[in-house]
Amino acid sequence: MLQTMRKIEEGLQELFPDIDDMVISTETQLEELPDWDSMSAVNLQSFLEQAFSVTVPQDFLDEEKTVGEVAAFIKAGGS
């Protein structure tokens, strides 16, 4: 799961340039990310689907999710 977390963190840094000084962990909630909104969720969904070849339902990212929950979902193969 460490490799999955690293790849997710790289994607978050690309999508959210303002997180440079933020520590991303499995407990970080998506809504804590700077400028998190519905468009950010769509962008993250696209990144995850392309980077991991999985299908991520939009409502999965609409709920209060942590980065660790996203990584576990990816590790399990998506939906």
Secondary structure, DSSP 8 states (H G I E B T S, - for coil): -HHHHHHHHHHHHHH-GGGTTS---TT-BGGGSTT-SHHHHHHHHHHHHHHH-----HHHHHS--BHHHHHHHHHTT--
